[in-house]
């Protein structure tokens, strides 16, 4: 069954941010619970890694997004609501290095807790399923109406991206 065409999402509401942050908090809290059972030190490292990964994603990926390049002091998107725009805007296509750096930072963050999650199979199942649910929600609800046409996951039809 085809879904009806949705309008492009040019602005987000705070409630959009809360929805996705709540979804994302499930795998993050699950990872923290698995790590902290074994080591407070590694939990701190994981939290720092999360902050570092967020900064890398902001710098190499988000700075090209229409939500970032808008003339506002703070970012208003589904991941970084209210964050100051520390980095210069870089509208245009994502370069190969942008994609590799962003993907690598994301994978390091996602794979870091796996060692501890393997010690708690129930938490591992919650972690994996909640990541899948989070990814599916973004892909299903956002990628087909996203104004960030350079995103590798963008699913907006070409006829809408490039009207003639």
Secondary structure, 3 states (H helix, E strand, C coil): CCCCCCCCECCCCHHHHHHHHHHHHHHHHHHHHHHHCCCHHHHHHHHHHHHHHHHHHHHHCHHHCHHHHCCCCECCCCCCCCCECCCCCCCCCCCHHHHHHHHHHHHHHHHHCHHHHCCCHHHHHHHHHHHHHHHHHHHHHCCCCECCCCCCCCCCCHHHHCCC
